[in-house]
Amino acid sequence: MGRRTAGLSGPTRRRPLSQALWQETRLRRWHMRFAVPHLARLSKAVRALSGAERRALSAMLHRRQPHFCQIIDEVGADPRCVQAHRFCTMFCGLAIKHAEGTSGNRVPRYPRAAIQEAAGFIARGEEAQIGRRACGYPERIHRHVVGEGNFDEDDTTWLCTTISAFLFVVERSLGRER
């Protein structure tokens, strides 16, 4: 039995329904977060992939996130951006595997509009729309993921924005109640 409040007994001492539901769902709530150590590990793992692993990871990402792949494949069509496209594909594929392994849930297919909207908010730094944590993603991606690569300034900016948007959408979808 719960604590009793002086002078109250029976149904009058119950918590309001909204408070009871909040406490019930709070216990089941779980947030998927890509922390800096995860980002650094994923970046190292991308650089250590064999050719066969790269092909399998690319096929998996194209099969399970076709809308995201359409977005990044437009950039990959430019021969100057092949290395950045390949890195983005591998990193996001490993990020999906990490998120699913950590959460125990399969990530849904994300619509093109959701990814493009997140990328726009991140590129413009619209903290009111996406939050302070998401606005800090490009800097963390630059420092801990892309910084070790051989990318020019345009590729680096594109990678930071695109990977940030993808991770934001994954975190947001897996951060909801189970």
C-alpha positions in Angstrom: 0.0 0.0 0.0 1.2 3.5 -0.7 1.8 6.3 1.8 -1.3 7.6 3.4 -2.0 11.3 3.6 -3.4 12.5 6.9 -7.2 12.5 6.9 -7.6 10.9 3.5 -8.6 7.4 2.9 -10.1 5.4 0.1 -10.6 6.7 -3.5 -10.0 10.3 -2.5 -6.3 9.8 -1.9 -5.5 8.3 -5.4 -3.1 10.1 -7.6 -4.6 11.8 -10.7 -4.8 9.5 -13.7 -2.2 11.6 -15.7 0.3 11.3 -12.9 -0.3 7.5 -12.5 0.1 7.0 -16.3 3.3 9.2 -16.3 4.9 7.1 -13.6 3.9 3.8 -15.2 5.3 4.9 -18.6 8.4 6.5 -17.0 9.5 3.1 -15.9 9.3 1.7 -19.5 10.8 4.7 -21.2 14.2 4.3 -22.8 16.2 6.7 -24.8 18.7 5.7 -27.5 21.6 8.1 -27.5 24.8 8.1 -29.6 27.4 9.3 -27.1 30.9 10.4 -28.1 32.5 7.0 -27.3 29.9 5.3 -29.6 30.6 7.8 -32.4 34.4 7.3 -32.1 34.0 3.5 -32.1 31.7 3.5 -35.1 34.2 5.7 -37.0 37.1 3.3 -36.2 34.9 0.4 -37.3 34.1 2.0 -40.6 37.8 2.4 -41.4 38.5 -1.3 -40.5 35.8 -2.8 -42.7 36.8 -5.2 -45.4 35.4 -5.0 -49.0 32.9 -7.8 -48.4 31.7 -6.2 -45.2 31.3 -2.8 -47.0 29.2 -4.4 -49.7 27.0 -6.2 -47.2 26.5 -3.1 -45.1 25.7 -1.0 -48.1 23.2 -3.6 -49.3 21.6 -3.7 -45.8 21.3 0.1 -45.6 19.8 0.4 -49.1 17.3 -2.4 -48.4 16.2 -1.1 -45.0 16.5 2.7 -45.5 15.8 3.3 -49.2 14.7 6.9 -48.7 17.8 7.9 -46.9 19.9 6.2 -49.5 18.2 8.1 -52.3 19.3 11.3 -50.6 22.9 10.3 -50.2 23.1 8.5 -53.5 22.4 11.9 -55.2 25.7 13.1 -53.7 27.5 9.9 -54.5 26.8 10.3 -58.2 29.4 13.1 -58.2 32.9 11.5 -58.7 34.4 14.0 -56.4 32.2 12.9 -53.5 32.6 9.1 -53.8 34.8 8.8 -50.7 32.4 10.9 -48.5 29.4 9.0 -49.8 31.0 5.6 -49.0 32.0 6.8 -45.5 28.4 8.1 -44.9 26.9 4.8 -46.1 29.1 2.7 -43.9 28.8 4.9 -40.8 25.0 5.1 -41.0 24.8 1.3 -41.6 26.9 0.6 -38.6 24.9 3.2 -36.6 21.7 1.3 -37.4 23.2 -2.0 -36.3 24.4 -0.4 -33.1 21.0 1.2 -32.4 19.2 -2.1 -33.0 21.6 -4.0 -30.9 21.4 -1.6 -28.0 17.6 -1.1 -28.1 16.5 -4.6 -29.0 14.2 -3.0 -31.6 14.4 -2.8 -35.4 14.5 0.7 -36.7 11.6 1.7 -38.9 12.0 3.0 -42.5 12.4 6.8 -42.3 10.6 8.9 -44.8 12.7 11.2 -47.0 10.8 14.3 -45.7 11.7 13.5 -42.1 15.4 13.2 -42.9 15.5 16.3 -45.1 13.6 18.3 -42.5 16.1 17.2 -39.7 19.0 18.1 -42.0 17.6 21.5 -42.6 17.0 22.2 -38.9 20.6 21.0 -38.1 22.2 23.0 -40.9 20.4 26.1 -39.7 21.0 25.4 -36.0 17.4 25.7 -35.1 17.6 24.7 -31.5 14.0 25.5 -30.8 12.9 22.9 -33.3 15.3 20.0 -32.5 16.9 20.8 -29.2 20.4 21.8 -28.0 21.8 18.2 -28.1 20.9 17.8 -31.8 22.4 21.2 -32.6 25.7 20.1 -31.1 25.8 16.9 -33.3 27.7 18.5 -36.3 30.5 19.6 -34.0 30.7 16.2 -32.3 30.6 14.4 -35.7 33.4 16.7 -37.0 35.6 16.2 -34.0 35.1 12.5 -33.3 34.0 11.0 -36.6 35.1 12.9 -39.7 38.1 14.7 -38.3 40.4 11.7 -39.0 39.3 11.4 -42.6 40.8 12.9 -45.8 37.8 15.0 -46.6 37.7 18.5 -48.1 35.7 21.3 -46.5 32.5 20.7 -48.6 32.6 16.9 -47.9 33.1 17.5 -44.2 30.2 19.9 -44.0 27.9 17.5 -45.9 29.0 14.6 -43.8 28.5 16.4 -40.5 25.0 17.6 -41.5 23.9 14.3 -43.1 25.1 12.0 -40.4 23.8 14.3 -37.7 20.3 14.3 -39.3 20.3 10.5 -39.6 21.4 10.0 -36.0 18.9 12.5 -34.8 16.0 10.7 -36.6 17.2 7.3 -35.3 17.5 8.7 -31.7 14.1 10.3 -31.9 12.4 7.2 -33.2 14.0 4.8 -30.7 13.6 7.3 -27.8 9.9 7.0 -27.7 8.1 4.7 -25.4 8.3 1.0 -26.1 
